[in-house]
């Protein structure tokens, strides 16, 4: 079962499109380098803010203190590709966030590569492209990586059999991306009104050619889909 909310598939696909030299860092070195404003106790159970110093023992307590960014230009110059979330970063609902057009124009003027990522699977890349356009932003489909697209891309990457079907618990965005990728599918919004008989001995017939289930945000989730 493939959960579209996970970012692993998106990250893997972005990495395949924009490869970079792999870097291995220890947890302590990573936090120390980034100077993150929190500490992580082993197993991620506790977080503390504003504490300095670090210790390494069997329970591994790592602490780092935040520092104010002194030179924004140095940071921008050191990064070639900017991966940006959409909801709450580019827009809020259907309203563009102040300063976004100017920021994107500035990054493009410096030759930066932009990638727009969202874990909202209700739309396809094409549909998101139209939303960007409606908000007055020029963004190509190739710059958009939605989890709906990542799900279809993942199935292609594992050579999912074309004679098998994908059952979708989710919305239109997933269906459109599966169709573009050439996969057979069923479910989605079409099954939103379907019901089953909750009685002893009831047998629900199902398509035995289903070889994968893709799950995303679904406003029409019901017990039929669970079955």
N, C-alpha and C positions, 0 to 999 in steps of 0.2 A: 504494500500500500504506500503510495507516495503522497506525503503531506506537503502541499504547496507553500505553507507558511514558513517552512524551514529555509534558511538562507544558504545552506551548503550547496544546493544545486546551482543557485545563482552565482555564488562565489566561484565554483568550479568552472562554470561556463564563461564568466568574465575573465578568469585566469587563462582559459584556453584561447580567448580572443586577444587578450592583452598580456602575453607572458612576461614575467619578470624573473630575475635570478632569485632562487629560493634562499631564504634566510632563516637560520635556526637560532633562536635565542631562548635562554632559560627564563622562567617566570620572573625571577628576581631581576635579571638584567632588563627584561622588557619593561617592567614597572618602573625601574630606576631610570631607564632611558626616556620613557614617556612622561615620567614624573606625574603619574596619575594621582588625583586627589582622594585616594581611598586605599584601604588595606584589605587584603583578602586572606582570611585564615584558611588553612587546609580544608578542602571539600567545599569552600565557598560559603560557609555557614554565617560568617560574621563580616561586616564592613565597618570601618571607622574612618572618619574624615579628619584631615588636618593633623595627623600624627607623623612624626619624623622618625628616621632611623629604620633599621631592618635587622632581623635575626633569622638564622636558619637552624632549625632543630627538627626533631622528629615530627613536630606539629606544624612547622613552617609558617611563621608569621612574617608577612611582608608589608611594609608600610612605606608610603611615599607622600610627599607634600606637594601641593599645587604651586606653580609659579605663574605670574602674569606674563602673557606673551609680550615680548618687548618689540619684536620686529616682524610685522605681518608679511612684508615683502620677502624676507628671507625664507619664511615658511612656504609661501606660494612658489617661489623660485625653485625650491627643493623638491616639489611634487610635479610629476608629469601628468598623472591621471587622477581626476577627482570623481569619486563615486558618491553620488548624492541621493539621499532618500527623497521621496516626493511629498507625502502627506506630512504636514507640519514643517517642512523644509522649503519646498517650492510653492505649495499651496496649502490652504486650510479649507477643506470642503471644496467649494467652487470659487474661492477667492484667492487671487494671487497674493503672496506675502510681499510686503514692501521691501524694495531693494533687490529683489531677485533678478529682474532684467538687467540692471546695471552690473550686478555681480557676475552673471553669466557672460555678459558682453566683455567684461574686463578679463575674465579667464580665457575666453576664446581669443582675445586680442594678444594674449601672451602665448598663444599656441598650445594651450592645455587641452587635453582630451577629457571630455565630459561623459559620464555614464550615469543614467538615471535609473535607480533601482527601487522597486516596490514589492512588498509581500502581499499586496492586495490583488487577488486573482480574478476579481469580478470583470476586469477588462483585459482585452488583448493588447498587444503592442500598437496595433493600428488604432484601436479605440483611445489608448492613452495619447497617441500622436495627435488625434483630433482635439483632445482636452488641452494639450500644450498649445495647439494652434488657437483654440478659443480664448486662451489666456494671453495671447499675443506673443508666445515664445516659439522660436524656430528650432525645433528638435527633430532629428531624423529617427525613424524606427530603429535603425541600427544602434542608436545610442540608448535605447530603452530596454531594460531587462526586468520584466514583470514575472512574478512567480508562475503565472499561467503559461508564459512562454518557456520558463525554465522547466516546467513539468514535461512539456512536449519535447524540449531539447534533451532532457534526460532519457526519455523513452527512446529517442533516436540514438543516443550515445550507447545504449545497452543492446541495440539491435532488436528492439521489441518486435516480435513477429507481426507482419502485416495482416496475416489471416486471423489474428486475435483481436478482440474488442477491448475497449477501455470503458469501465463504468465510472461515471462522474458524479460525485457529490460536490456540487459547486455551481457556478453560474456561467454566463455566456462567454466570458473571456477565455475560460479553459476550453470550451467547445470550439471556439474559433481557432485557437492555436493548434489544437489536435487536428482539426480539419486541414489547416495549412500544412501541417507536417505529414499529412496523408494517412492518419490513423482513423480506424473505425471507432465510433463511440456510441454510447447510449446513456440515458439518465439525464442529469442536469435539471434545469427548470421544468422540463417536460414531465418529470415525475413528482413535481411539487404538490399536485392535487390527488395523487394516487393513495389509496388506502388498502389495508389488509384486514382480514378477519381475525381478530384476537380471540381464538377459541381453541380448545384442546384438539390436537390431531391435525391442525391446519397445515397444509403444505403449500408453500409459495413456489411456483415455478420460476426458474431463472435461466438466463442464457448461459449455457455451458461453454460458450466460446469467449467469455470474458477472461482476459489474462492479466488484467491490472485494474486497480481502483485508484483514482486520483481524487483527493479530498482537498477542497478549498473552502473559503467562506461561502456559506449557503443560507440565504434568508428564507428558503423554502424547505428547510430540513424537516424530515418526518420519519416515522417508524418504517414506512415502506422502504425508504432508502437504506436504513440500517439493515433490513433483512436482505 
